[in-house]
Amino acid sequence: MTITNKSIKGVCHLNPIAAATAFALASLSITPALAEAVEAKKESKIEAITVTATKRSQVIYEVPIAMSAFSGDELASQGISDITDVGKFVPNLNITGFSAGHNSSANPFIRGIGLQDHLITTDPGVSVYVDGVYLGRQVGQNWNLANIERIEVLRGPQGTLYGRNSIGGAINIITKQPDQDAVTKVSAEVGTRGRLKGSIFTNQAVNDDLAFNFNLGFNRRGGLGEFTNLPNAEFDVGENQEFHGRFSLKYNASDDLRVVFTADANDGEGGTRPYTTLIDEMPNGRLYQNGLRNSDVAADPYDNATGTIETSTVSNNANGLSLTLDYDINEELGTKFIFSKRSSEYKAGLDDDGAVVGLDHYPERGTADQTSVELQFTGYLGNVDFVTGLYWFNEEGSNRQSASEASFDGGPTKLELDQETTSRAVFVNVGYDATDDLRLSGGVRYTEDEKSASTNVFDPIGTIYSNKEWDDVSWEVASNYTFENGLNWYATVQTGYQSGQYPARPYFLINQFFGAGGFDNPEAPAIVRANNAFIASENISAINYETGFKGQLTNDFSMSVAFFNTEYDDLPYQVSVVTDAGFDTNNLVVEQTSRGIEFESTYLITDNFTLHSSLGFMDVDVEEQNGVKPVAPLTPELTASISPSYEFELNNSALVTTRLDISYRDSMYGEPSSDVRRMTQIDSRTTVNFDISYAPLNADWTVSLYGRNVFDERYDDARLNTGDYILLIKSNDASEFGVRYNATF
């Protein structure tokens, strides 16, 4: 689809960490007008780009939202191998991975909103898309950043164009589409801590209309500790390995119709993530009263003293198919159709007592299957452009803890949790170029959600079923103005929506059973079910007021700054406590206000020396409840990064590129409770990476020396105060040094 009568006010480039590329949900062809604008900007030392953040082509500074963009090539040059590392360099973004001890999950938090749990009844507050396909679950997915064209991070509610689970923001992962270039790339990496990584990518054209690409990869990393009481454990603590692959086929059926088919899969396994349990700090807790002490858990928190083999291993695998059709009706109108089916499953679990005794251990399994369909209709009519569409999503998933494997207080415990979610939406977004310098835009989205859930935590009660429906209208209005010097001012009001959530571990139902008479009352199960205690929270709503400036102030300096205030209603925090009946996770519904500032810049100090930086500050206020003031979990007040890079030529004309990446995350709380002894407070951390690459003149290969977390900063991913003990989930991040080789043919 081409763009006509479209004002091109300048093509600029913004990237806080590395050279930025297009911010897009769906790739669109660069038009002749845009190409001319790029040509006109060649005198700039900062690369020119266009973006499609609003599902149509725009200059990046004309998009009235705060965002960051990373190209796949730059991610590779930095040695970034997973999405968790990306989270170290975006303001007010924190990515953790602690789900049930799994070492391959990724839980992003943007501006104080994220996912505290992983069970099927919890929904993320930050949506993740791969090539326009929403990932409903964030455990068991393929997070290896191979065959990546770019990654984009949108901050703030994105309810109009991105839908129901984007009240905190959205992350788009866009892979490389097949084209006519014949290219093959291989890479290999060997390093400390048993790092062994290899991948191959090839893109080939069969004929003028048919092309394909695929990549295959393997990634292994050794552990950080041992299972001291399990000599036959298959993996060490924190060890992981994964095979992954992706195949994409593109067919130009005509000049107007393009078809892309994609299939991907991954298969991973390893040892549980490092964690430890603090018992002495809770002398009134059940573990302490049963005679356990801190001396009973492993002395080194990166070792594990469990005696339960079922909680020593984790596994994950996922696979998916997608079909995308792009059709140009004419030069001004076009349509896009995206169909996808995905499946994922995992095995994980924790031994919460951390000792050899079989007191509290919870091995679990989970599955999720999803189908999604999206139809878009896009147009450019004079000074007006629009995108409208229909969306349908269905997910079925389950979680299981078998009573034959799981134990609570030394006795069997079970969890059966199932949920089916169906979501339907219709949306429209319109932009109007009022003048060459002023653009106005707005949009609206109507969403209907239905969830059918069931749970069984106690056989005498049996399975309890529940069903609920929600609907909501999300909207946004925005304007942006370009000044003579190219600086762009924007202001936007956005809303977001998320359907309510069922409790993740409803062991409180057992207490209700005994309160109704228990085994002495044959009607107790019916009474518990009649109480309708297994119910979902109300739908969550968000409204964001934001203004900012973006621009390339000189040929050497580009920047963006954003000021925001976001208000959330009926936001559920997942709170886990140990009750007499079991490890209970329920929803604490709060009102939250997040306000702050974000800054990103790229400064070309010389032709060879570049400095990238980012800074985020956020103040989060949560309404007091029953005399207790909760806090936003896993949300640092201050985030910052600085990344200088320098390149120079040797006497033989070989190019050497050096880069240093320093990331800072302020202290935060691991759960919604800020107890007076700060038992759940996570300390601040600073991590440092370096990369030194050598590329001979006219050669097709590069060799690099790398260091990740070079000062071996050990930090916590989460802390939970269960009332009985403190659970410390340690990061699987540790220092690593090695050599990376890349070749292109």
Long-range contacts (C-beta under 8 A, 24 or more apart in sequence): 1-28, 1-29, 1-326, 1-328, 1-331, 1-332, 1-333, 1-334, 1-378, 2-29, 2-31, 2-32, 2-328, 2-331, 2-332, 3-31, 3-33, 3-34, 3-57, 3-380, 3-385, 4-331, 4-332, 4-380, 5-380, 5-382, 5-383, 6-31, 6-33, 6-57, 6-380, 6-385, 6-433, 7-383, 7-433, 7-436, 7-439, 8-33, 8-34, 8-36, 8-37, 8-59, 9-59, 9-62, 9-436, 9-437, 9-482, 10-37, 10-41, 10-59, 10-61, 10-482, 10-486, 10-552, 11-37, 11-38, 11-40, 11-41, 11-48, 11-49, 11-50, 11-59, 12-41, 12-44, 12-46, 12-48, 12-49, 12-59, 12-60, 12-61, 12-486, 12-550, 12-551, 12-552, 12-558, 13-44, 13-46, 13-47, 13-48, 13-49, 13-60, 13-552, 13-558, 13-602, 14-60, 14-61, 14-69, 14-550, 14-552, 14-558, 14-559, 14-560, 14-600, 14-602, 15-68, 15-69, 15-70, 15-74, 15-558, 15-600, 15-602, 15-612, 16-68, 16-89, 16-90, 16-91, 16-600, 16-601, 16-602, 16-612, 16-613, 16-614, 16-641, 17-68, 17-70, 17-74, 17-78, 17-89, 17-90, 17-612, 17-614, 17-641, 17-643, 17-661, 18-70, 18-71, 18-74, 18-75, 18-77, 18-78, 18-612, 18-643, 19-47, 19-71, 19-74, 19-602, 20-47, 20-49, 20-60, 20-68, 20-69, 20-70, 20-71, 20-602, 21-49, 21-69, 21-70, 21-71, 21-149, 21-150, 22-49, 22-50, 22-51, 22-52, 22-60, 22-69, 22-150, 23-51, 23-52, 23-53, 23-60, 23-63, 23-67, 23-69, 23-150, 23-152, 23-154, 23-172, 24-51, 24-52, 24-53, 24-150, 24-152, 24-172, 24-174, 25-52, 25-53, 25-55, 25-129, 25-132, 25-161, 25-162, 25-172, 26-52, 26-55, 26-132, 26-324, 26-326, 26-336, 26-338, 26-376, 27-52, 27-149, 27-174, 27-177, 28-52, 28-56, 28-57, 30-57, 31-57, 43-555, 44-552, 44-555, 45-555, 45-556, 45-604, 45-607, 46-552, 46-555, 46-556, 46-558, 46-602, 46-604, 53-152, 53-154, 54-161, 54-387, 54-429, 54-431, 54-441, 55-161, 55-376, 55-378, 55-387, 55-429, 56-378, 56-380, 56-385, 56-387, 56-431, 60-550, 61-480, 61-482, 61-486, 61-488, 61-550, 61-551, 61-552, 62-439, 62-480, 62-482, 62-488, 63-480, 63-490, 64-441, 64-478, 64-479, 64-480, 64-490, 64-491, 64-492, 65-154, 65-155, 65-156, 65-158, 65-478, 65-490, 65-492, 65-494, 65-546, 66-154, 66-155, 66-156, 66-546, 66-548, 66-560, 66-562, 66-564, 66-598, 67-152, 67-153, 67-154, 67-155, 68-152, 68-153, 68-155, 68-600, 68-614, 69-150, 69-151, 69-152, 69-153, 70-150, 70-151, 70-152, 71-149, 71-150, 72-145, 72-147, 72-148, 72-149, 72-150, 72-151, 72-176, 75-145, 75-148, 75-151, 76-187, 76-742, 77-657, 77-659, 77-691, 77-693, 77-704, 78-659, 78-661, 78-689, 78-691, 79-189, 79-689, 79-691, 79-704, 79-706, 79-708, 79-740, 80-145, 81-144, 81-145, 81-197, 81-219, 82-106, 82-143, 82-144, 82-145, 83-108, 83-143, 83-145, 83-151, 83-171, 83-173, 84-143, 84-733, 85-708, 86-145, 86-151, 86-153, 88-641, 88-661, 88-663, 88-665, 88-687, 89-614, 89-641, 89-643, 89-661, 89-663, 90-153, 90-155, 90-614, 90-616, 90-639, 91-155, 91-598, 91-599, 91-600, 91-614, 91-615, 91-616, 91-639, 91-640, 92-155, 92-596, 92-598, 92-616, 92-618, 92-639, 93-153, 93-155, 93-169, 93-616, 93-639, 94-634, 94-635, 94-636, 94-639, 94-665, 94-668, 96-634, 96-717, 96-718, 97-273, 97-717, 97-732, 98-273, 98-275, 98-717, 98-718, 98-729, 99-138, 99-139, 99-348, 100-139, 100-314, 100-346, 100-348, 100-349, 100-350, 100-362, 100-364, 101-272, 101-273, 101-275, 101-311, 101-314, 101-348, 101-349, 101-350, 101-729, 102-139, 102-272, 102-273, 102-314, 102-316, 102-346, 102-348, 103-238, 103-240, 103-270, 103-271, 103-272, 103-273, 103-314, 103-732, 104-139, 104-140, 104-143, 104-240, 104-242, 104-268, 104-270, 104-314, 104-316, 105-138, 105-139, 105-140, 105-316, 106-138, 106-141, 106-143, 107-138, 107-634, 108-168, 108-169, 108-171, 109-168, 109-634, 109-635, 110-153, 110-155, 110-156, 110-168, 110-169, 111-155, 111-156, 111-168, 111-169, 111-564, 111-566, 111-594, 111-596, 111-618, 111-635, 112-168, 112-592, 112-594, 112-618, 112-620, 112-632, 112-635, 113-167, 113-168, 113-169, 113-542, 113-568, 113-571, 113-594, 114-168, 114-634, 116-573, 116-574, 116-633, 116-634, 116-671, 117-504, 117-574, 117-585, 118-366, 119-366, 119-399, 119-417, 119-504, 119-505, 119-585, 120-366, 120-368, 120-397, 120-398, 120-399, 120-417, 120-418, 120-419, 121-417, 121-419, 121-453, 121-501, 121-502, 121-503, 121-504, 122-501, 122-504, 122-574, 123-164, 123-165, 123-498, 123-499, 123-501, 124-165, 125-165, 125-166, 125-167, 125-168, 125-498, 126-165, 126-166, 126-168, 126-169, 126-170, 126-171, 127-158, 127-162, 127-163, 127-165, 127-166, 127-169, 127-170, 127-171, 128-170, 128-171, 128-173, 129-162, 129-170, 129-171, 129-172, 129-173, 130-173, 130-174, 130-175, 131-173, 131-174, 131-175, 131-262, 131-322, 131-324, 132-324, 132-338, 132-374, 133-320, 133-322, 133-338, 133-340, 133-342, 133-372, 134-163, 134-165, 134-372, 134-393, 135-342, 136-342, 136-368, 136-370, 136-393, 136-395, 136-397, 136-421, 137-344, 137-368, 137-370, 137-395, 137-397, 139-316, 139-344, 139-346, 139-348, 139-366, 140-316, 140-317, 140-318, 140-344, 140-345, 140-346, 140-366, 140-368, 141-266, 141-316, 141-318, 141-344, 142-244, 142-246, 142-264, 142-265, 142-266, 142-318, 144-217, 144-219, 144-242, 144-244, 144-266, 145-173, 146-199, 146-201, 146-215, 146-217, 146-244, 146-246, 147-175, 147-176, 147-201, 147-213, 147-215, 147-246, 148-173, 148-174, 148-175, 148-176, 149-174, 149-175, 149-176, 149-177, 150-174, 155-562, 155-564, 155-598, 156-494, 156-544, 156-546, 156-564, 156-566, 157-474, 157-494, 157-495, 157-496, 157-542, 157-543, 157-544, 157-566, 158-494, 158-496, 159-445, 159-474, 159-476, 159-494, 159-495, 159-496, 159-497, 159-542, 160-427, 160-429, 160-443, 160-444, 160-445, 160-474, 160-475, 160-476, 160-494, 160-495, 161-387, 161-427, 161-429, 161-443, 161-445, 163-391, 163-423, 163-425, 163-445, 163-447, 164-423, 164-425, 164-447, 164-449, 164-497, 164-498, 164-499, 165-498, 166-496, 167-496, 167-497, 167-498, 167-540, 167-542, 167-568, 175-246, 175-248, 175-262, 176-201, 176-203, 176-213, 176-248, 177-213, 177-248, 177-250, 177-260, 178-203, 178-205, 178-211, 178-212, 178-213, 178-248, 178-249, 178-250, 178-260, 179-203, 179-205, 179-211, 179-250, 180-205, 180-208, 180-211, 181-205, 183-744, 183-745, 184-744, 184-745, 185-742, 185-743, 185-744, 185-745, 186-742, 186-743, 186-745, 187-740, 187-741, 187-742, 187-743, 188-740, 188-741, 189-706, 189-738, 189-739, 189-740, 189-741, 190-738, 190-739, 191-706, 191-736, 191-737, 191-738, 191-739, 192-735, 192-736, 192-737, 192-738, 193-221, 193-222, 193-224, 193-734, 193-735, 193-736, 194-220, 194-221, 194-222, 194-223, 194-239, 195-220, 195-221, 195-222, 195-736, 195-738, 196-220, 208-252, 209-251, 209-252, 209-253, 210-249, 210-250, 210-251, 210-252, 211-249, 211-250, 212-247, 212-248, 212-249, 212-250, 213-247, 213-248, 214-245, 214-246, 214-247, 214-248, 215-245, 215-246, 216-243, 216-244, 216-245, 217-243, 217-244, 217-245, 218-242, 218-243, 218-244, 219-244, 221-736, 223-270, 223-271, 224-274, 224-302, 224-732, 224-734, 225-274, 225-298, 225-300, 225-302, 225-303, 225-304, 226-303, 226-304, 227-271, 227-303, 227-304, 227-305, 227-306, 227-312, 228-298, 228-303, 228-304, 228-305, 229-305, 229-306, 229-307, 229-356, 230-306, 230-307, 230-309, 230-312, 232-309, 233-271, 233-309, 233-312, 233-313, 234-271, 234-312, 234-313, 235-269, 235-270, 235-271, 235-312, 235-313, 236-271, 237-271, 237-272, 237-273, 237-274, 237-302, 237-303, 237-304, 238-270, 238-271, 238-272, 238-273, 238-274, 238-302, 238-732, 239-270, 239-271, 240-268, 240-269, 240-270, 240-271, 240-314, 240-732, 241-268, 241-269, 241-270, 242-266, 242-267, 242-268, 242-269, 242-316, 243-267, 243-268, 255-328, 256-327, 256-328, 256-329, 257-325, 257-326, 257-327, 257-328, 258-325, 258-326, 258-327, 259-323, 259-324, 259-325, 259-326, 260-322, 260-323, 260-324, 260-325, 260-326, 261-321, 261-322, 261-323, 261-324, 262-320, 262-321, 262-322, 262-323, 262-324, 263-319, 263-320, 263-321, 263-322, 264-318, 264-319, 264-320, 265-317, 265-318, 265-319, 265-320, 266-316, 266-317, 266-318, 266-319, 267-316, 267-317, 268-315, 268-316, 268-317, 269-313, 269-314, 269-315, 269-316, 270-313, 270-314, 270-315, 271-312, 271-313, 271-314, 272-304, 272-311, 272-312, 272-313, 272-314, 272-348, 272-349, 272-350, 273-314, 273-717, 273-729, 273-730, 273-732, 274-301, 274-302, 274-304, 274-729, 274-730, 274-731, 274-732, 275-301, 275-304, 275-350, 275-354, 275-727, 275-728, 275-729, 275-730, 276-301, 276-354, 276-728, 276-730, 277-352, 277-353, 277-354, 277-355, 277-725, 277-726, 277-727, 277-728, 278-679, 278-725, 278-726, 278-727, 278-728, 279-353, 279-354, 279-725, 281-677, 281-679, 281-725, 281-726, 282-723, 282-724, 282-725, 282-726, 285-578, 285-723, 285-724, 285-725, 286-409, 286-578, 286-724, 287-353, 287-359, 287-360, 287-724, 287-725, 288-725, 290-359, 292-353, 292-355, 292-357, 292-359, 296-353, 296-354, 296-355, 296-356, 296-357, 297-353, 297-354, 297-355, 298-354, 301-728, 301-730, 302-730, 304-351, 304-354, 305-354, 305-355, 305-356, 306-351, 306-354, 306-355, 306-356, 306-361, 307-351, 307-355, 307-356, 307-357, 307-358, 308-351, 308-358, 308-361, 308-363, 308-407, 310-349, 310-361, 310-363, 310-405, 311-349, 311-350, 311-351, 311-361, 311-362, 311-363, 313-347, 314-346, 314-347, 314-348, 314-349, 315-346, 315-347, 315-348, 316-344, 316-345, 316-346, 316-347, 317-344, 317-345, 317-346, 318-342, 318-343, 318-344, 318-345, 319-343, 319-344, 332-379, 332-380, 332-381, 333-377, 333-378, 333-379, 333-380, 334-377, 334-378, 334-379, 335-375, 335-376, 335-377, 335-378, 336-374, 336-375, 336-376, 336-378, 337-373, 337-374, 337-375, 337-376, 338-372, 338-373, 338-374, 338-375, 338-376, 339-372, 339-373, 340-370, 340-371, 340-372, 340-373, 341-369, 341-370, 341-371, 342-369, 342-370, 343-367, 343-368, 343-369, 343-370, 344-368, 349-401, 349-406, 350-727, 352-583, 352-722, 352-725, 352-727, 353-725, 357-410, 358-407, 358-410, 359-407, 359-409, 359-410, 360-407, 360-408, 360-409, 360-583, 361-405, 361-406, 361-407, 362-401, 362-406, 362-407, 362-408, 362-413, 362-583, 363-401, 363-402, 363-405, 363-406, 364-399, 364-400, 364-401, 364-406, 364-415, 365-399, 365-400, 366-397, 366-398, 366-399, 366-400, 367-397, 367-398, 368-395, 368-396, 368-397, 369-395, 369-396, 369-397, 370-394, 370-395, 370-396, 371-395, 383-432, 383-433, 383-434, 384-430, 384-431, 384-432, 384-433, 385-430, 385-431, 386-428, 386-429, 386-430, 386-431, 387-428, 387-429, 388-426, 388-427, 388-428, 388-429, 389-426, 389-427, 389-428, 390-425, 390-426, 391-423, 391-424, 391-425, 391-426, 391-427, 392-422, 392-423, 392-424, 392-425, 393-421, 393-422, 393-423, 393-424, 394-420, 394-421, 394-422, 394-423, 395-419, 395-420, 395-421, 396-420, 408-582, 408-583, 413-457, 413-582, 413-583, 414-456, 414-457, 414-458, 414-459, 415-455, 415-456, 415-457, 415-505, 416-454, 416-455, 416-456, 416-457, 416-463, 417-453, 417-454, 417-455, 417-504, 418-453, 418-454, 418-455, 419-451, 419-452, 419-453, 419-454, 419-502, 420-451, 420-452, 420-453, 421-449, 421-450, 421-451, 421-499, 422-449, 422-450, 423-447, 423-448, 423-449, 423-450, 423-499, 424-448, 429-476, 437-481, 437-482, 437-483, 438-479, 438-480, 438-481, 438-482, 439-479, 439-480, 439-481, 440-478, 440-479, 441-476, 441-477, 441-478, 441-479, 442-475, 442-476, 442-477, 442-478, 443-475, 443-476, 444-473, 444-474, 444-475, 444-476, 445-473, 445-474, 445-475, 446-471, 446-472, 446-473, 447-471, 447-472, 447-473, 447-474, 447-497, 449-499, 449-539, 451-499, 451-500, 451-502, 451-536, 453-502, 453-534, 453-536, 455-502, 455-506, 455-509, 455-534, 457-505, 457-506, 457-507, 457-509, 457-510, 457-581, 457-582, 458-509, 458-510, 458-513, 458-581, 460-513, 460-518, 460-519, 460-524, 460-525, 461-509, 461-510, 461-513, 461-524, 461-525, 461-528, 461-529, 462-525, 462-529, 464-509, 464-528, 464-529, 464-533, 464-534, 466-502, 466-532, 466-534, 466-535, 466-536, 468-500, 468-535, 468-536, 470-499, 470-500, 470-538, 470-539, 472-497, 472-539, 472-541, 483-551, 485-551, 485-553, 486-551, 486-552, 486-553, 487-549, 487-550, 487-551, 487-553, 488-549, 488-550, 488-551, 489-547, 489-548, 489-549, 490-547, 490-548, 490-549, 490-550, 491-546, 491-547, 492-544, 492-546, 492-547, 493-543, 493-544, 493-545, 493-546, 494-543, 494-544, 494-546, 495-541, 495-542, 495-543, 495-544, 496-541, 496-542, 496-543, 496-544, 497-539, 497-540, 497-541, 497-542, 498-539, 498-540, 499-536, 499-539, 499-540, 500-536, 500-537, 500-538, 500-539, 500-540, 500-570, 500-572, 501-536, 501-537, 501-572, 501-587, 502-534, 502-535, 502-536, 503-534, 503-585, 503-586, 503-587, 504-574, 504-585, 504-586, 505-576, 505-582, 505-583, 505-584, 505-585, 505-586, 506-533, 506-534, 506-584, 506-585, 506-586, 507-579, 507-581, 507-582, 507-583, 507-584, 508-533, 508-579, 508-581, 508-584, 508-586, 509-533, 509-534, 509-581, 510-581, 510-582, 511-579, 511-580, 511-581, 537-570, 537-572, 537-587, 537-589, 538-570, 538-589, 539-570, 540-568, 540-569, 540-570, 540-571, 540-572, 541-568, 541-569, 541-570, 542-566, 542-567, 542-568, 542-569, 543-567, 548-598, 555-604, 556-603, 556-604, 556-605, 557-601, 557-602, 557-603, 557-604, 558-601, 558-602, 559-599, 559-600, 559-601, 559-602, 560-598, 560-599, 560-600, 560-601, 561-597, 561-598, 561-599, 561-600, 562-597, 562-598, 562-599, 563-596, 563-597, 564-594, 564-595, 564-596, 564-597, 564-598, 565-593, 565-594, 565-595, 566-593, 566-594, 566-595, 567-591, 567-592, 567-593, 568-592, 568-593, 568-594, 573-630, 573-633, 573-672, 575-671, 575-672, 575-673, 576-671, 576-720, 576-722, 577-722, 577-723, 578-722, 578-723, 578-724, 578-725, 583-722, 588-625, 588-630, 588-672, 590-622, 590-623, 590-625, 590-630, 590-672, 591-622, 591-623, 592-620, 592-621, 592-622, 592-623, 592-632, 593-620, 593-621, 594-618, 594-619, 594-620, 594-632, 595-619, 608-646, 608-647, 608-648, 609-644, 609-645, 609-646, 610-644, 610-645, 610-646, 611-642, 611-643, 611-644, 611-645, 612-641, 612-642, 612-643, 612-644, 612-645, 613-640, 613-641, 613-642, 613-643, 614-639, 614-640, 614-641, 615-639, 615-640, 616-640, 622-672, 628-673, 629-674, 630-672, 630-673, 630-674, 631-669, 631-672, 631-673, 631-674, 632-669, 632-672, 633-668, 633-669, 633-670, 633-671, 633-672, 634-668, 634-669, 634-670, 634-682, 634-718, 635-668, 635-669, 636-665, 636-666, 636-667, 636-668, 636-684, 637-666, 637-667, 637-668, 638-664, 638-666, 639-664, 639-665, 639-666, 640-664, 652-696, 652-697, 653-697, 654-694, 654-695, 654-696, 654-697, 655-694, 655-695, 655-697, 656-692, 656-693, 656-694, 656-695, 657-691, 657-692, 657-693, 657-695, 658-690, 658-691, 658-692, 658-693, 659-690, 659-691, 659-692, 660-688, 660-689, 660-690, 661-688, 661-689, 661-690, 661-691, 662-686, 662-687, 662-688, 663-687, 663-688, 669-719, 670-716, 670-718, 670-719, 670-720, 670-729, 671-718, 671-719, 671-720, 671-721, 673-721, 675-721, 679-719, 679-721, 679-726, 680-719, 680-720, 680-721, 680-726, 681-719, 682-715, 682-716, 682-718, 682-719, 683-715, 683-716, 685-713, 685-715, 686-713, 687-711, 687-713, 687-733, 688-713, 700-743, 700-744, 700-745, 701-741, 701-742, 701-743, 701-744, 702-741, 702-742, 702-743, 703-739, 703-740, 703-741, 703-742, 704-739, 704-740, 704-741, 704-742, 705-737, 705-738, 705-739, 706-736, 706-737, 706-738, 706-739, 706-740, 707-735, 707-736, 707-737, 708-733, 708-735, 708-736, 708-737, 709-733, 709-734, 709-735, 709-736, 710-735, 710-737, 711-735
